[in-house]
Amino acid sequence: MKEVIFKELQETIYTETLDNGLKVVILPKRGYSKTFVTFTTKYGSIDRTFKPHGKNEFITVPDGIAHFLEHKMFEKEDGDVFQKFSLNGASANAYTTFGRTAYLFSATNKIKENTEVLLDFVQDPYFTKQTVDKEKGIIAQEITMYDDQPDWRLYFGTIENLYENHPVKIDIAGTVESIQDITAEHLYTCYETFYHPSNMLLFIVGAVNPEEMMAFVKENQSKKSFDQPEAIERQFPTESKAVAIPDRTLTMDVSKPKLNIGMKCTATALQGQDLLETELSANLVLDSLFGRTSPFYEKAYEEGFIDESFSYEFSLEDGYGFAMIGSDTEEPEKLEKLIQQTIKEAKENWPVKEEDLERMRRKKIGQFMRSLNSIEFIANQYTRYEFNEMNLFNVVPTLEKLSMEKLKQAFSTFSDDSSYSIFKVLPPVDAQ
């Protein structure tokens, strides 16, 4: 077991890669009564075209299958796994993103028992035609529910505008039509390909003894047999730098128009420290241009272009990335113009000064340090960083070293004129 000490953060993590390929990371937290455990596979909604385990040809599976598989993992021949966690006093959950699927629980006692339940149910798939067909109706209702949520449609509508071919444009849950094609055989194929221990990470944070927990996990895994690991081959379509749809409007039952501007990022082949620096730099640029102390925010708020719903974000992963800025607004055209003007002026006359960078840097470090008080934050973020060859605990030293040149470089990856797309959700004409 390897011990890694982060002196500045006063944190020590313990890691070991087991014989079956499973990476286990343990972060003991003194003074905490709760423990949070995640068991995550590097498999998400975008992984739709791949070579199945033991096969030589690529296949494409129905959209939404990673999310469907997550749902089905909790149902076993002898009942529902949630009941087992509940009897042990644990709260369990799971989620699917574009690039990973996580199963998790939090508890204040019976940590080993709950960890055993987590490991055992994720590593013991059970799918039948009957249970799969039953789930289709449940997930179809979930999809329909999200289709009726304007903010969800705004978010995914913007991504659909940005990407022409990449599967990130497809809703994580798929469509009502696509999930009808999912079979038990599909689920087993995806499971056998992506749920091998070598493609997964177990992260334990909280009131635990690292030596005892590592020994417990190793004992659990030693009782199980797995195929030899294979390198997973995924395939993604080519994607141009330009957006697919520059402007689109959707009419829904909303009281106030909603505007989102998406900007497609061109730096989508980054991993490790390069990705971390670009991600942090882009977020600092957005803070400078659109944060609450920015000239943009002051003008937009005073003139009533934005309200408390105003937000911005930057997301960057292997293969795709984008910035989004938006708000509920009575003046979507004026807000759109002001956002674009702010970006244009920043390109022509760089607005960030050294003192601005230092102030934003300190603010970001403070926010990050406070977030480390949440074991839920640590557990959910650590794995995402690990899968991208980054380390969550390198955020502070990276922030401390970011240069102005790095901020300019990050800004240039999403500020090209051809990267813009506008998506609006408007009330019906008779409601305006």
KEKOLDREN-500708 format. One record per residue: residue in one letter; x, y, z of N, C-alpha, C in turn. Coordinates in steps of 0.1 Angstrom, whole numbers, padded with zeros to 4 digits, always signed. Example, Ala and Ser with C-alpha at 12.3 -4.5 7.8 and 13.67 -1.06 7.14 Angstrom:
BEGIN
A+0132-0057+0078+0123-0045+0078+0132-0033+0078/S+0128-0022+0071+0137-0011+0071+0129+0000+0079/
***
This chain:
BEGIN
M+0008-0012+0000+0000+0000+0000+0009+0012+0000/K+0006+0021-0010+0014+0033-0011+0008+0045-0003/E+0016+0052+0004+0012+0064+0012+0016+0077+0005/V+0007+0086+0002+0010+0098-0004+0006+0110+0005/I+0015+0118+0009+0012+0129+0019+0012+0142+0011/F+0001+0150+0014-0001+0163+0008+0000+0173+0020/K+0013+0178+0023+0015+0185+0035+0007+0198+0036/E+0006+0205+0025-0001+0218+0025-0016+0216+0029/L-0022+0205+0025-0036+0203+0028-0038+0194+0040/Q-0027+0189+0046-0027+0181+0057-0036+0168+0055/E-0034+0162+0043-0041+0150+0039-0031+0139+0035/T-0035+0127+0038-0027+0115+0034-0036+0105+0028/I-0033+0101+0015-0041+0091+0009-0033+0078+0008/Y-0040+0067+0008-0034+0054+0007-0039+0047-0005/T-0030+0042-0014-0035+0036-0026-0028+0023-0029/E-0036+0014-0036-0030+0001-0040-0038-0004-0052/T-0031-0009-0061-0038-0016-0073-0037-0031-0070/L-0049-0037-0069-0050-0051-0065-0046-0060-0077/D-0044-0073-0074-0040-0082-0085-0050-0083-0096/N-0063-0080-0094-0073-0081-0104-0074-0068-0112/G-0065-0058-0108-0065-0045-0115-0073-0034-0109/L-0081-0037-0098-0089-0027-0092-0080-0017-0084/K-0081-0004-0086-0074+0006-0078-0082+0010-0066/V-0076+0009-0055-0083+0013-0042-0076+0025-0036/V-0084+0035-0033-0078+0048-0027-0086+0050-0014/I-0078+0052-0003-0084+0055+0010-0079+0068+0016/L-0089+0076+0020-0085+0089+0026-0091+0089+0040/P-0084+0086+0051-0089+0087+0064-0091+0102+0068/K-0102+0105+0075-0105+0119+0079-0108+0119+0094/R-0099+0124+0102-0101+0125+0116-0112+0135+0120/G-0119+0131+0130-0130+0140+0135-0143+0139+0127/Y-0143+0130+0117-0156+0128+0110-0163+0115+0115/S-0176+0116+0116-0183+0104+0120-0188+0096+0108/K-0189+0103+0096-0195+0097+0085-0184+0092+0075/T-0187+0081+0068-0178+0076+0058-0185+0075+0045/F-0179+0079+0034-0184+0079+0020-0176+0070+0011/V-0183+0061+0004-0176+0052-0004-0182+0052-0018/T-0173+0053-0028-0178+0053-0042-0171+0041-0049/F-0178+0035-0058-0172+0024-0066-0176+0028-0081/T-0166+0032-0089-0169+0038-0101-0162+0031-0113/T-0169+0031-0124-0163+0025-0136-0162+0037-0146/K-0151+0036-0154-0148+0046-0164-0157+0042-0176/Y-0170+0045-0175-0179+0041-0185-0191+0050-0184/G-0194+0058-0194-0206+0067-0194-0214+0067-0207/S-0222+0076-0208-0232+0077-0219-0225+0078-0233/I-0213+0084-0233-0207+0086-0246-0200+0074-0251/D-0199+0063-0243-0192+0051-0247-0202+0042-0254/R-0206+0046-0266-0216+0038-0273-0211+0030-0284/T-0198+0033-0289-0192+0025-0300-0179+0019-0294/F-0177+0006-0294-0165+0000-0288-0164-0014-0292/K-0152-0020-0289-0150-0034-0292-0154-0042-0279/P-0164-0051-0279-0167-0058-0267-0156-0067-0263/H-0156-0070-0250-0146-0079-0244-0145-0092-0252/G-0133-0095-0256-0130-0107-0263-0134-0107-0278/K-0138-0095-0283-0142-0094-0297-0133-0085-0305/N-0133-0086-0318-0124-0078-0327-0131-0067-0335/E-0144-0067-0335-0152-0058-0343-0159-0048-0334/F-0159-0035-0339-0167-0025-0331-0182-0027-0332/I-0189-0024-0322-0203-0024-0322-0208-0011-0317/T-0220-0007-0320-0227+0005-0315-0239+0000-0307/V-0241+0004-0295-0252+0000-0287-0262+0011-0286/P-0274+0008-0282-0285+0019-0281-0281+0030-0271/D-0285+0042-0275-0283+0053-0266-0290+0052-0253/G-0283+0056-0242-0289+0055-0229-0286+0042-0221/I-0277+0034-0227-0275+0020-0221-0267+0021-0208/A-0257+0030-0207-0249+0031-0195-0258+0035-0183/H-0267+0044-0185-0277+0048-0175-0287+0037-0172/F-0291+0030-0182-0300+0018-0180-0293+0007-0172/L-0281+0005-0175-0273-0005-0168-0272-0002-0153/E-0269+0011-0150-0268+0016-0136-0281+0013-0129/H-0293+0015-0135-0306+0012-0128-0307-0003-0125/K-0303-0011-0135-0306-0025-0134-0296-0032-0124/M-0285-0026-0121-0275-0032-0112-0281-0034-0098/F-0291-0025-0094-0296-0026-0081-0307-0037-0079/E-0311-0043-0090-0322-0053-0089-0315-0067-0091/K-0317-0075-0081-0311-0089-0080-0322-0099-0079/E-0318-0111-0082-0328-0122-0081-0334-0124-0067/D-0326-0120-0057-0331-0121-0043-0337-0108-0038/G-0339-0098-0046-0345-0086-0041-0337-0074-0045/D-0341-0062-0038-0335-0049-0041-0324-0046-0032/V-0312-0042-0038-0300-0039-0030-0302-0028-0020/F-0311-0018-0024-0313-0007-0015-0317-0011-0001/Q-0325-0022+0000-0329-0027+0012-0318-0032+0021/K-0308-0038+0015-0296-0043+0022-0289-0031+0029/F-0287-0021+0021-0280-0009+0026-0288-0003+0038/S-0301-0002+0036-0310+0004+0046-0310-0004+0059/L-0309-0017+0058-0308-0025+0070-0295-0023+0077/N-0285-0019+0070-0272-0016+0076-0270-0001+0080/G-0281+0006+0079-0281+0020+0083-0274+0029+0073/A-0273+0025+0060-0266+0033+0050-0275+0039+0040/S-0271+0050+0035-0279+0056+0024-0271+0054+0011/A-0277+0048+0001-0271+0044-0011-0276+0051-0023/N-0268+0053-0034-0273+0060-0046-0263+0056-0057/A-0266+0061-0069-0258+0059-0081-0260+0070-0091/Y-0251+0072-0100-0254+0082-0110-0245+0079-0122/T-0250+0083-0134-0242+0082-0146-0240+0095-0152/T-0227+0098-0157-0224+0110-0164-0220+0106-0178/F-0215+0116-0185-0210+0113-0199-0199+0103-0199/G-0190+0103-0189-0179+0095-0189-0177+0085-0178/R-0186+0084-0168-0184+0074-0158-0197+0071-0151/T-0197+0059-0144-0209+0055-0137-0204+0052-0123/A-0211+0058-0113-0206+0056-0099-0218+0050-0090/Y-0214+0041-0081-0223+0035-0071-0217+0039-0058/L-0225+0043-0049-0220+0049-0036-0229+0047-0024/F-0223+0048-0013-0231+0049+0000-0224+0057+0010/S-0232+0062+0019-0227+0069+0031-0233+0063+0043/A-0224+0063+0054-0229+0056+0066-0220+0061+0078/T-0225+0059+0090-0217+0062+0102-0213+0050+0109/N-0218+0038+0106-0213+0026+0111-0215+0014+0101/K-0210+0003+0105-0211-0009+0096-0204-0006+0083/I-0193+0001+0083-0187+0005+0070-0182-0008+0062/K-0176-0017+0069-0171-0029+0062-0183-0037+0056/E-0194-0038+0064-0205-0046+0059-0211-0039+0047/N-0212-0026+0047-0218-0018+0036-0208-0018+0024/T-0195-0018+0026-0186-0019+0015-0187-0032+0009/E-0189-0043+0016-0190-0056+0011-0203-0057+0002/V-0214-0051+0007-0226-0050-0001-0224-0043-0014/L-0217-0032-0014-0214-0024-0026-0205-0032-0036/L-0194-0037-0031-0186-0045-0040-0193-0057-0046/D-0201-0064-0037-0207-0077-0042-0218-0074-0052/F-0226-0064-0050-0237-0062-0059-0233-0056-0073/V-0222-0048-0072-0217-0042-0085-0210-0053-0093/Q-0204-0063-0086-0197-0073-0093-0205-0086-0095/D-0218-0085-0094-0226-0096-0097-0239-0092-0105/P-0237-0091-0118-0248-0086-0126-0259-0097-0127/Y-0272-0092-0129-0283-0101-0130-0294-0094-0139/F-0294-0098-0152-0304-0092-0161-0312-0103-0168/T-0325-0101-0169-0334-0110-0177-0342-0102-0186/K-0348-0108-0196-0357-0101-0205-0369-0095-0197/Q-0374-0102-0188-0385-0096-0180-0382-0084-0172/T-0370-0084-0165-0367-0072-0157-0362-0061-0166/V-0356-0064-0177-0352-0053-0186-0364-0046-0192/D-0374-0054-0197-0386-0049-0203-0394-0040-0193/K-0394-0045-0180-0401-0037-0170-0394-0023-0167/E-0381-0023-0168-0374-0011-0166-0376-0001-0177/K-0378-0005-0189-0380+0004-0200-0391+0014-0197/G-0402+0009-0191-0413+0018-0188-0409+0029-0177/I-0401+0024-0167-0397+0033-0156-0388+0044-0162/I-0378+0040-0170-0369+0050-0175-0375+0059-0185/A-0385+0054-0193-0392+0062-0203-0399+0073-0195/Q-0405+0070-0184-0412+0081-0175-0402+0091-0171/E-0390+0086-0167-0379+0095-0162-0375+0105-0173/I-0373+0099-0185-0369+0107-0197-0380+0118-0200/T-0393+0114-0200-0404+0123-0202-0404+0134-0192/M-0402+0130-0179-0402+0140-0169-0391+0151-0171/Y-0379+0147-0175-0368+0156-0178-0371+0164-0190/D-0378+0158-0200-0382+0166-0212-0391+0177-0209/D-0398+0177-0198-0407+0187-0194-0401+0198-0185/Q-0387+0197-0183-0380+0206-0174-0373+0216-0183/P-0377+0229-0183-0371+0239-0192-0356+0240-0190/D-0351+0240-0178-0336+0241-0175-0328+0230-0181/W-0334+0218-0180-0327+0206-0186-0327+0207-0201/R-0338+0211-0207-0339+0212-0221-0329+0223-0226/L-0328+0234-0218-0318+0245-0221-0304+0240-0222/Y-0300+0232-0211-0287+0227-0210-0283+0217-0221/F-0292+0207-0223-0289+0197-0234-0291+0203-0248/G-0300+0212-0249-0302+0219-0262-0290+0226-0266/T-0283+0233-0257-0271+0240-0260-0260+0230-0264/I-0259+0219-0257-0249+0209-0262-0252+0203-0275/E-0265+0201-0278-0269+0196-0291-0265+0206-0302/N-0266+0219-0299-0262+0229-0308-0247+0229-0311/L-0239+0226-0301-0225+0227-0302-0219+0215-0310/Y-0225+0203-0308-0219+0191-0314-0227+0185-0325/E-0220+0182-0336-0227+0176-0347-0227+0161-0346/N-0216+0155-0342-0215+0141-0343-0212+0134-0329/H-0204+0141-0320-0200+0135-0308-0212+0131-0299/P-0211+0119-0293-0223+0114-0285-0226+0122-0273/V-0217+0132-0269-0220+0141-0258-0233+0148-0260/K-0237+0150-0273-0249+0157-0276-0262+0149-0273/I-0260+0136-0270-0272+0127-0267-0274+0127-0252/D-0287+0129-0248-0291+0128-0234-0285+0116-0228/I-0280+0117-0215-0274+0106-0208-0284+0094-0207/A-0297+0097-0205-0307+0086-0204-0311+0081-0217/G-0306+0087-0228-0311+0082-0241-0325+0088-0245/T-0332+0082-0253-0345+0087-0257-0355+0075-0254/V-0368+0079-0254-0378+0069-0252-0377+0058-0263/E-0374+0062-0275-0373+0053-0286-0360+0044-0284/S-0349+0050-0281-0336+0043-0281-0336+0032-0270/I-0342+0034-0259-0341+0024-0248-0350+0012-0251/Q-0359+0014-0260-0368+0002-0264-0359-0009-0271/D-0348-0005-0276-0339-0015-0283-0330-0022-0274/I-0329-0018-0261-0320-0024-0252-0324-0038-0248/T-0315-0048-0248-0318-0061-0244-0309-0065-0232/A-0312-0077-0226-0303-0082-0215-0289-0085-0221/E-0289-0090-0233-0276-0093-0240-0268-0080-0241/H-0274-0069-0245-0267-0056-0246-0260-0053-0232/L-0268-0055-0222-0264-0051-0208-0252-0060-0204/Y-0253-0072-0207-0241-0081-0203-0229-0078-0211/T-0231-0075-0224-0219-0071-0233-0212-0058-0227/C-0220-0048-0223-0214-0036-0218-0208-0038-0204/Y-0215-0046-0196-0210-0049-0183-0196-0056-0184/E-0196-0067-0192-0183-0075-0193-0172-0067-0199/T-0175-0056-0207-0164-0048-0213-0159-0037-0203/F-0169-0031-0197-0165-0019-0189-0165-0020-0174/Y-0170-0031-0169-0170-0033-0154-0160-0042-0149/H-0149-0044-0157-0138-0052-0152-0131-0044-0141/P-0126-0050-0130-0119-0042-0120-0108-0033-0125/S-0102-0037-0135-0091-0028-0141-0096-0015-0146/N-0109-0014-0149-0115-0002-0154-0122+0006-0143/M-0120+0002-0130-0128+0007-0119-0119+0013-0108/L-0125+0021-0100-0118+0026-0088-0127+0026-0076/L-0122+0021-0065-0129+0022-0052-0123+0033-0044/F-0131+0042-0040-0126+0054-0032-0134+0054-0018/I-0126+0054-0007-0132+0054+0006-0126+0066+0014/V-0135+0074+0019-0131+0086+0026-0140+0088+0039/G-0133+0090+0050-0141+0092+0062-0134+0086+0074/A-0142+0082+0084-0137+0076+0096-0133+0062+0095/V-0122+0059+0089-0117+0045+0087-0103+0044+0090/N-0099+0032+0093-0085+0028+0094-0080+0023+0081/P-0071+0029+0074-0067+0026+0061-0061+0011+0059/E-0053+0007+0069-0048-0006+0068-0059-0017+0069/E-0068-0015+0079-0079-0024+0081-0088-0025+0068/M-0091-0013+0063-0100-0013+0051-0094-0019+0039/M-0081-0016+0037-0074-0022+0025-0074-0037+0026/A-0071-0042+0038-0070-0056+0040-0084-0063+0038/F-0095-0055+0042-0108-0060+0040-0112-0061+0026/V-0109-0051+0018-0112-0050+0004-0104-0061-0004/K-0091-0063+0000-0083-0073-0007-0089-0087-0004/E-0093-0089+0008-0099-0102+0011-0112-0105+0003/N-0120-0094+0002-0133-0096-0006-0130-0099-0020/Q-0120-0092-0026-0117-0094-0040-0110-0107-0043/S-0103-0112-0033-0095-0125-0035-0105-0137-0036/K-0117-0135-0032-0127-0146-0033-0134-0147-0046/K-0131-0137-0055-0138-0137-0068-0128-0139-0079/S-0133-0144-0090-0125-0146-0102-0129-0137-0114/F-0120-0132-0121-0122-0123-0132-0114-0127-0144/D-0119-0124-0156-0111-0126-0168-0098-0117-0168/Q-0089-0121-0176-0077-0112-0177-0081-0099-0183/P-0076-0088-0178-0080-0075-0183-0076-0073-0197/E-0084-0065-0205-0081-0062-0219-0082-0047-0220/A-0073-0041-0228-0074-0027-0231-0088-0024-0238/I-0095-0014-0233-0108-0011-0239-0106-0002-0251/E-0112-0006-0262-0111+0003-0274-0124+0009-0277/R-0124+0023-0276-0136+0030-0279-0134+0037-0292/Q-0145+0041-0298-0145+0048-0311-0154+0060-0311/F-0149+0072-0315-0157+0084-0315-0157+0090-0329/P-0168+0096-0334-0168+0102-0347-0159+0115-0347/T-0155+0118-0359-0148+0131-0360-0157+0143-0358/E-0152+0153-0353-0160+0165-0349-0152+0178-0354/S-0159+0186-0361-0153+0199-0365-0152+0209-0354/K-0144+0219-0356-0143+0230-0346-0155+0238-0345/A-0162+0240-0356-0174+0248-0357-0186+0242-0350/V-0195+0250-0346-0207+0245-0339-0216+0239-0350/A-0225+0230-0345-0234+0223-0355-0246+0232-0358/I-0252+0239-0348-0263+0248-0350-0260+0261-0343/P-0259+0272-0350-0256+0285-0344-0266+0291-0335/D-0279+0288-0338-0290+0295-0330-0302+0286-0331/R-0309+0284-0320-0321+0276-0319-0330+0281-0308/T-0343+0280-0310-0353+0285-0301-0363+0274-0298/L-0367+0272-0286-0377+0262-0282-0388+0269-0274/T-0400+0266-0277-0411+0272-0270-0416+0262-0259/M-0417+0267-0247-0422+0259-0236-0430+0267-0226/D-0436+0261-0217-0445+0268-0207-0436+0274-0196/V-0429+0285-0199-0421+0292-0189-0426+0306-0187/S-0424+0312-0175-0429+0325-0173-0420+0336-0178/K-0407+0333-0180-0397+0342-0184-0388+0335-0194/P-0384+0342-0205-0374+0336-0214-0361+0331-0208/K-0355+0321-0213-0342+0316-0208-0332+0316-0220/L-0320+0321-0217-0310+0322-0227-0298+0315-0223/N-0292+0307-0232-0279+0301-0229-0270+0303-0241/I-0257+0307-0239-0247+0308-0249-0237+0297-0246/G-0235+0289-0256-0225+0278-0255-0213+0281-0264/M-0201+0278-0259-0189+0280-0266-0181+0267-0267/K-0179+0262-0278-0172+0249-0280-0157+0250-0278/C-0152+0242-0270-0137+0242-0267-0130+0233-0277/T-0118+0239-0282-0110+0231-0292-0099+0223-0286/A-0096+0225-0273-0085+0217-0266-0091+0205-0260/T-0094+0195-0268-0101+0183-0263-0093+0170-0263/A-0080+0172-0264-0071+0160-0263-0061+0161-0252/L-0065+0168-0241-0056+0170-0230-0059+0160-0219/Q-0049+0157-0212-0050+0148-0200-0040+0153-0190/G-0041+0148-0177-0031+0151-0167-0030+0166-0164/Q-0018+0170-0161-0015+0184-0157-0020+0194-0167/D-0018+0191-0180-0023+0201-0190-0038+0203-0189/L-0046+0193-0187-0060+0194-0186-0063+0202-0173/L-0057+0199-0162-0059+0206-0149-0057+0221-0151/E-0045+0224-0157-0042+0238-0158-0052+0246-0167/T-0056+0239-0178-0065+0245-0188-0079+0247-0181/E-0083+0237-0174-0096+0238-0167-0097+0249-0157/L-0086+0250-0149-0086+0260-0138-0084+0274-0144/S-0076+0275-0155-0074+0288-0161-0087+0293-0167/A-0094+0284-0174-0107+0288-0181-0117+0293-0171/N-0117+0286-0159-0127+0290-0149-0123+0304-0143/L-0110+0307-0142-0106+0320-0137-0109+0331-0147/V-0108+0328-0160-0112+0338-0170-0127+0341-0169/L-0135+0330-0168-0149+0332-0167-0153+0340-0155/D-0146+0337-0144-0148+0345-0131-0145+0360-0134/S-0134+0363-0141-0130+0376-0143-0140+0384-0152/L-0145+0377-0162-0154+0383-0172-0168+0384-0168/F-0173+0374-0160-0187+0373-0157-0191+0372-0142/G-0181+0372-0134-0183+0370-0119-0190+0383-0114/R-0194+0382-0101-0202+0392-0095-0195+0406-0094/T-0182+0406-0095-0175+0419-0094-0171+0424-0107/S-0175+0417-0118-0171+0421-0132-0180+0433-0137/P-0175+0441-0146-0183+0451-0152-0195+0446-0159/F-0193+0434-0165-0205+0427-0172-0216+0425-0162/Y-0213+0419-0151-0224+0416-0141-0231+0428-0136/E-0223+0438-0133-0228+0451-0128-0238+0457-0138/K-0234+0458-0151-0243+0463-0161-0255+0455-0163/A-0253+0442-0165-0264+0432-0168-0274+0432-0156/Y-0270+0433-0144-0279+0432-0133-0287+0445-0131/E-0279+0456-0132-0286+0470-0131-0296+0472-0142/E-0294+0467-0154-0303+0470-0164-0314+0459-0166/G-0313+0449-0156-0324+0439-0156-0323+0428-0166/F-0311+0426-0172-0309+0416-0182-0308+0402-0176/I-0303+0401-0163-0301+0389-0156-0308+0389-0142/D-0310+0377-0136-0315+0377-0123-0306+0366-0115/E-0311+0361-0104-0303+0352-0096-0301+0339-0103/S-0307+0336-0114-0305+0324-0121-0292+0324-0129/F-0286+0336-0131-0275+0337-0140-0263+0328-0135/S-0257+0321-0145-0246+0312-0141-0237+0310-0153/Y-0225+0305-0151-0216+0302-0161-0208+0290-0157/E-0203+0282-0166-0195+0270-0162-0186+0267-0174/F-0175+0259-0170-0166+0254-0180-0164+0239-0178/S-0166+0231-0188-0165+0217-0187-0155+0211-0197/L-0145+0204-0193-0135+0198-0202-0132+0184-0199/E-0134+0175-0208-0131+0161-0207-0123+0156-0219/D-0119+0144-0219-0112+0138-0230-0122+0137-0242/G-0120+0145-0252-0128+0144-0264-0139+0155-0266/Y-0142+0162-0256-0152+0173-0257-0150+0183-0246/G-0155+0195-0248-0154+0206-0238-0162+0218-0242/F-0167+0226-0233-0175+0237-0236-0176+0247-0224/A-0179+0259-0227-0183+0269-0217-0197+0273-0220/M-0204+0276-0209-0218+0280-0210-0221+0292-0201/I-0229+0301-0206-0232+0313-0199-0247+0316-0201/G-0255+0318-0191-0269+0320-0193-0277+0324-0181/S-0290+0328-0184-0298+0333-0173-0313+0333-0178/D-0322+0333-0169-0336+0337-0171-0335+0352-0174/T-0342+0357-0184-0341+0371-0188-0353+0376-0195/E-0357+0388-0192-0368+0395-0200-0362+0401-0213/E-0349+0401-0214-0342+0408-0225-0332+0398-0232/P-0336+0387-0237-0327+0377-0243-0317+0383-0253/E-0323+0391-0262-0314+0397-0273-0304+0406-0267/K-0308+0414-0258-0298+0424-0252-0288+0416-0244/L-0292+0406-0236-0282+0398-0229-0272+0391-0238/E-0278+0385-0248-0269+0378-0258-0259+0388-0264/K-0263+0400-0267-0254+0410-0273-0243+0414-0263/L-0247+0415-0250-0237+0420-0240-0227+0409-0237/I-0232+0396-0237-0222+0385-0235-0212+0384-0246/Q-0217+0385-0258-0208+0384-0270-0199+0396-0271/Q-0204+0408-0267-0195+0420-0266-0184+0418-0256/T-0188+0413-0245-0178+0410-0234-0167+0401-0239/I-0170+0390-0246-0160+0381-0251-0152+0388-0262/K-0158+0395-0271-0151+0402-0282-0141+0412-0276/E-0145+0420-0266-0136+0430-0260-0125+0424-0253/A-0127+0412-0247-0116+0405-0240-0106+0400-0250/K-0110+0396-0262-0101+0392-0272-0093+0403-0277/E-0099+0415-0279-0092+0427-0284-0083+0434-0274/N-0088+0434-0262-0080+0441-0251-0081+0433-0238/W-0071+0425-0236-0071+0416-0225-0074+0423-0212/P-0085+0420-0204-0089+0428-0193-0083+0424-0179/V-0077+0412-0179-0072+0406-0166-0058+0412-0163/K-0057+0419-0151-0045+0424-0147-0039+0414-0137/E-0026+0416-0134-0019+0407-0124-0026+0407-0111/E-0030+0419-0106-0037+0420-0093-0050+0412-0093/D-0057+0413-0105-0069+0405-0107-0067+0390-0106/L-0056+0386-0112-0053+0371-0112-0050+0367-0098/E-0042+0375-0090-0039+0372-0077-0051+0371-0068/R-0060+0381-0070-0072+0381-0062-0081+0369-0065/M-0083+0366-0078-0091+0354-0081-0085+0341-0077/R-0072+0341-0078-0064+0329-0073-0067+0326-0059/R-0066+0336-0050-0068+0334-0036-0083+0330-0033/K-0092+0336-0040-0106+0333-0039-0109+0318-0042/K-0103+0314-0053-0105+0300-0058-0099+0290-0048/I-0087+0294-0043-0081+0285-0033-0089+0284-0021/G-0095+0295-0016-0103+0295-0004-0115+0287-0007/Q-0122+0288-0018-0134+0280-0021-0130+0265-0021/F-0119+0262-0027-0115+0248-0028-0112+0242-0015/M-0105+0249-0006-0102+0245+0007-0115+0242+0015/R-0124+0251+0014-0137+0249+0021-0144+0236+0016/S-0143+0234+0003-0150+0222-0003-0144+0209+0002/L-0131+0210+0006-0125+0198+0012-0131+0193+0025/N-0139+0202+0031-0146+0198+0044-0157+0189+0041/S-0161+0187+0028-0172+0178+0025-0166+0165+0019/I-0169+0154+0026-0164+0142+0021-0171+0137+0009/E-0184+0142+0007-0191+0139-0005-0185+0145-0017/F-0180+0158-0015-0173+0165-0026-0161+0157-0030/I-0153+0154-0020-0140+0147-0022-0143+0134-0030/A-0152+0126-0025-0155+0113-0031-0159+0114-0045/N-0168+0123-0048-0173+0124-0061-0164+0130-0071/Q-0155+0139-0066-0145+0146-0075-0132+0138-0077/Y-0128+0131-0067-0115+0124-0068-0114+0115-0079/T-0124+0107-0081-0124+0097-0092-0124+0103-0106/R-0132+0114-0107-0132+0121-0120-0118+0126-0123/Y-0111+0132-0114-0098+0136-0116-0088+0124-0119/E-0090+0114-0112-0081+0102-0114-0083+0096-0128/F-0095+0095-0133-0098+0090-0146-0092+0099-0157/N-0090+0111-0154-0084+0120-0163-0069+0123-0161/E-0063+0114-0153-0048+0114-0150-0045+0127-0142/M-0054+0132-0134-0051+0143-0126-0052+0139-0111/N-0049+0148-0102-0050+0145-0088-0058+0157-0082/L-0068+0154-0075-0076+0164-0068-0068+0173-0059/F-0058+0167-0052-0051+0174-0043-0039+0182-0049/N-0038+0182-0062-0029+0191-0069-0035+0204-0073/V-0048+0206-0070-0055+0218-0074-0049+0231-0069/V-0046+0231-0056-0040+0243-0049-0026+0246-0055/P-0017+0237-0055-0004+0241-0060-0004+0245-0075/T-0014+0239-0083-0015+0243-0097-0021+0257-0098/L-0031+0260-0089-0036+0274-0089-0025+0284-0086/E-0017+0281-0076-0006+0290-0072+0004+0293-0083/K+0005+0284-0092+0015+0286-0103+0009+0291-0116/L-0004+0292-0117-0010+0296-0130-0005+0310-0134/S-0001+0311-0147+0004+0324-0152-0007+0330-0161/M-0004+0343-0163-0014+0351-0172-0014+0345-0186/E-0002+0340-0191-0002+0334-0204-0011+0322-0205/K-0011+0314-0194-0020+0302-0194-0034+0306-0194/L-0038+0317-0188-0052+0321-0188-0056+0325-0203/K-0047+0333-0209-0049+0337-0223-0051+0325-0232/Q-0042+0315-0230-0042+0303-0238-0055+0295-0236/A-0060+0294-0224-0072+0287-0221-0084+0294-0227/F-0084+0308-0226-0095+0316-0232-0096+0314-0247/S-0084+0313-0254-0084+0311-0268-0090+0298-0273/T-0091+0288-0264-0097+0275-0268-0112+0275-0270/F-0119+0286-0265-0133+0286-0266-0139+0299-0270/S-0131+0309-0274-0136+0322-0277-0136+0326-0292/D-0133+0316-0301-0134+0318-0315-0148+0321-0319/D-0150+0330-0329-0163+0333-0334-0171+0321-0339/S-0165+0311-0344-0172+0300-0349-0176+0290-0338/S-0172+0293-0326-0175+0284-0315-0188+0287-0307/Y-0194+0298-0311-0206+0303-0304-0219+0296-0308/S-0228+0293-0299-0241+0289-0302-0251+0294-0292/I-0263+0298-0297-0273+0304-0288-0285+0295-0287/F-0290+0292-0275-0302+0284-0274-0311+0292-0264/K-0324+0294-0269-0334+0301-0261-0346+0292-0258/V-0351+0293-0246-0364+0288-0243-0374+0299-0241/L-0384+0300-0249-0393+0312-0248-0407+0307-0245/P-0415+0316-0238-0429+0313-0235-0437+0313-0248/P-0448+0307-0248-0457+0307-0260-0460+0322-0264/V-0462+0324-0276-0464+0338-0281-0476+0345-0274/D-0486+0338-0271-0498+0344-0264-0495+0347-0249/A-0484+0341-0244-0480+0344-0230-0470+0355-0228/Q-0465+0360-0239-0455+0370-0239-0461+0384-0238/
***
